[in-house]
Amino acid sequence: MTEKIIRSSGLYPEFPRKGGAAPTATHYCPGCGHGIIHKLIGEAMSDLEIQDRSIMISPVGCAVFAYYYFDCGNLQVAHGRAPAVGTGASRAEDDAVVIAYQGDGDLASIGLNETMQAANRGEKMAIFFVNNTVFGMTGGQMAPTTLIGEKTVTCPEGRDPMSTGYPLHMCEILNNLKAPVFIERVSVSDISHIRKARKAIKKALEIQRDGKGYAFVEILSTCPTNLRQDAEQSTRFVNEEMEKEFPLGNFRDLSAETEPLKRGKSDFSKAAIDRLFNLETESSPDAIRDPGFPEVQIKAAGFGGQGVLSMGLTIAHAGCDASRFVSWYPSYGPEQRGGTSNCSVVISGGSIGSPVVYTSDILVAMNKPSLEKFAADVREGGVILYDSTIGECDIPAGVRGIAVPAVRIAQEAGSVKAANTVMLGVMLALGVTGLSGENFRSAIAETFSKKPKLISLNHDVLEAAVAWAMENV
Amino acid sequence: MSDLQENKEPYPVINILECKACGRCIAACPKDLLQLSVDLNERGYRYVEYSGGSCTGCANCYYTCPEPLAIEIHIPLKEK
């Protein structure tokens, strides 16, 4: 006999990413509303045949693991930033169905600004706002939506509006904006409410399928664990107390009269991106894949103001000039001068997986703290260039330490400020970067292109440093 | 009731490993056909059992269940 089977769709048939004893069960607590909402969203995505176009944005909150469950694309973003990242995704891929799934902490607390800005721009995205009046993941703290008098671990006497204000009504707030296409508040407290929620969720996704703009669905949900309720009490709490504060209903549905919003296809060609960043395409030629080129990892460190970041940048430019793949990754404190800073540079014959350098082939240390901090991370057979004013120091076994009188050479060649360029010259003379003198000279020209007087000065310093290295190393 | 007749009625399939005993489906069943087990499942929860009988296939239990894969509703289609 043939059967019709009602079962979940749009979700994975198993959740192997979750791991644990029951790979078919969610990580949610008994009686939690998330699983119900997941099911409704999954079903709507499947019915509307938009799974392949959908990008679910996981929130920070209990539903952070949404990618365990939803059978569609996923982005995991920082707390509250779903509308901002969703804006990018939606505009980069005009055909994408962007779905932000956010809790009351994520959406109405830390992410309130993004929420309102994205709604006000009418971004093409469906926002599912799960309101259970409490921060679940972190252990039941007061949320912006906590009811007056409701007890949480951070308002054990009940929320007092004199000190913590009133519950935020997100649908009502957003309904003051012109751009949103659809705003509705529903509940998943019990089965009759779930059936209405199902329609609203499907509607919001239909609007996305058709590319019509911003849809916001607030879903009153249950958190039996943190609110110390059983299933029945949690249903009653939503129906009798939450609904009083947050009346259900449709606030706006302009979907019938709204035309699809076409933003056009994005151009990700190199020329277009270079134009966007105001780069001259000719000055940064495409990297050429060269498996024979051994990857070089460089760390440059010193006080802020010693030019370690710009030294790193010059090496990266030299790598570009040689058509290598390069990355430059700075790390520094808030100070303009003083404080320590360092940067990591990778030069490679293939794509660079991570710009972070944990063990370096070359360390350039412009001061003692930097040398002490990073010397132990230099690979065996690697090189440490340090300023000779640092004096006596321990160089790890198997590593070549070279004390370079960088400040003195720079001073003699024209400017004490060019000590960093001296280090480049020594690097060049040692041949440890796999880059040529011409690469370094044109990189210096690029670095100082806005101060042309400094180009020849730094070229002179580079030559002096090479000469010193030839004689002394 | 014969086997043949019984198979013509809709019925829920409950995957007991997923059940966490929240009891939402029990409250949602219009025919009171669901109950909590005496035994525990592998993970230590009591689980929901179908007592059999007059399931209408309304799928209330499926929709109200917080575990997406715990309940399926099977509805036999009438042969023409």
HADDOCK unambig.tbl for C-alpha pairs under 7 A between the chains (distance, minus, plus):
assign (segid A and resid 1 and name CA) (segid B and resid 76 and name CA) 6.77 0.50 0.50
assign (segid A and resid 2 and name CA) (segid B and resid 76 and name CA) 5.96 0.50 0.50
assign (segid A and resid 2 and name CA) (segid B and resid 77 and name CA) 5.73 0.50 0.50
assign (segid A and resid 3 and name CA) (segid B and resid 74 and name CA) 6.14 0.50 0.50
assign (segid A and resid 3 and name CA) (segid B and resid 75 and name CA) 5.24 0.50 0.50
assign (segid A and resid 3 and name CA) (segid B and resid 76 and name CA) 4.15 0.50 0.50
assign (segid A and resid 3 and name CA) (segid B and resid 77 and name CA) 5.30 0.50 0.50
assign (segid A and resid 4 and name CA) (segid B and resid 74 and name CA) 5.83 0.50 0.50
assign (segid A and resid 4 and name CA) (segid B and resid 75 and name CA) 4.96 0.50 0.50
assign (segid A and resid 4 and name CA) (segid B and resid 76 and name CA) 6.19 0.50 0.50
assign (segid A and resid 4 and name CA) (segid B and resid 77 and name CA) 6.63 0.50 0.50
assign (segid A and resid 5 and name CA) (segid B and resid 72 and name CA) 6.75 0.50 0.50
assign (segid A and resid 5 and name CA) (segid B and resid 73 and name CA) 5.52 0.50 0.50
assign (segid A and resid 5 and name CA) (segid B and resid 74 and name CA) 4.54 0.50 0.50
assign (segid A and resid 5 and name CA) (segid B and resid 75 and name CA) 6.12 0.50 0.50
assign (segid A and resid 6 and name CA) (segid B and resid 72 and name CA) 5.66 0.50 0.50
assign (segid A and resid 6 and name CA) (segid B and resid 73 and name CA) 4.93 0.50 0.50
assign (segid A and resid 6 and name CA) (segid B and resid 74 and name CA) 6.48 0.50 0.50
assign (segid A and resid 7 and name CA) (segid B and resid 72 and name CA) 4.88 0.50 0.50
assign (segid A and resid 7 and name CA) (segid B and resid 73 and name CA) 6.69 0.50 0.50
assign (segid A and resid 8 and name CA) (segid B and resid 68 and name CA) 5.97 0.50 0.50
assign (segid A and resid 8 and name CA) (segid B and resid 69 and name CA) 6.46 0.50 0.50
assign (segid A and resid 22 and name CA) (segid B and resid 17 and name CA) 6.93 0.50 0.50
assign (segid A and resid 24 and name CA) (segid B and resid 18 and name CA) 6.62 0.50 0.50
assign (segid A and resid 24 and name CA) (segid B and resid 69 and name CA) 6.57 0.50 0.50
assign (segid A and resid 25 and name CA) (segid B and resid 18 and name CA) 4.88 0.50 0.50
assign (segid A and resid 25 and name CA) (segid B and resid 67 and name CA) 6.44 0.50 0.50
assign (segid A and resid 25 and name CA) (segid B and resid 69 and name CA) 6.97 0.50 0.50
assign (segid A and resid 26 and name CA) (segid B and resid 67 and name CA) 6.45 0.50 0.50
assign (segid A and resid 30 and name CA) (segid B and resid 20 and name CA) 5.30 0.50 0.50
assign (segid A and resid 30 and name CA) (segid B and resid 21 and name CA) 6.77 0.50 0.50
assign (segid A and resid 30 and name CA) (segid B and resid 22 and name CA) 5.09 0.50 0.50
assign (segid A and resid 31 and name CA) (segid B and resid 22 and name CA) 5.02 0.50 0.50
assign (segid A and resid 31 and name CA) (segid B and resid 24 and name CA) 6.97 0.50 0.50
assign (segid A and resid 31 and name CA) (segid B and resid 66 and name CA) 6.09 0.50 0.50
assign (segid A and resid 32 and name CA) (segid B and resid 66 and name CA) 6.08 0.50 0.50
assign (segid A and resid 33 and name CA) (segid B and resid 66 and name CA) 6.16 0.50 0.50
assign (segid A and resid 34 and name CA) (segid B and resid 66 and name CA) 6.88 0.50 0.50
assign (segid A and resid 35 and name CA) (segid B and resid 66 and name CA) 4.27 0.50 0.50
assign (segid A and resid 35 and name CA) (segid B and resid 67 and name CA) 5.44 0.50 0.50
assign (segid A and resid 35 and name CA) (segid B and resid 68 and name CA) 6.01 0.50 0.50
assign (segid A and resid 36 and name CA) (segid B and resid 63 and name CA) 6.72 0.50 0.50
assign (segid A and resid 36 and name CA) (segid B and resid 64 and name CA) 6.33 0.50 0.50
assign (segid A and resid 36 and name CA) (segid B and resid 65 and name CA) 6.33 0.50 0.50
assign (segid A and resid 36 and name CA) (segid B and resid 66 and name CA) 4.70 0.50 0.50
assign (segid A and resid 36 and name CA) (segid B and resid 68 and name CA) 6.93 0.50 0.50
assign (segid A and resid 39 and name CA) (segid B and resid 68 and name CA) 5.76 0.50 0.50
assign (segid A and resid 190 and name CA) (segid B and resid 64 and name CA) 6.63 0.50 0.50
assign (segid A and resid 191 and name CA) (segid B and resid 28 and name CA) 6.32 0.50 0.50
assign (segid A and resid 191 and name CA) (segid B and resid 60 and name CA) 6.08 0.50 0.50
assign (segid A and resid 191 and name CA) (segid B and resid 63 and name CA) 7.00 0.50 0.50
assign (segid A and resid 191 and name CA) (segid B and resid 64 and name CA) 5.74 0.50 0.50
assign (segid A and resid 231 and name CA) (segid B and resid 22 and name CA) 5.83 0.50 0.50
assign (segid A and resid 231 and name CA) (segid B and resid 23 and name CA) 6.42 0.50 0.50
assign (segid A and resid 231 and name CA) (segid B and resid 24 and name CA) 6.01 0.50 0.50
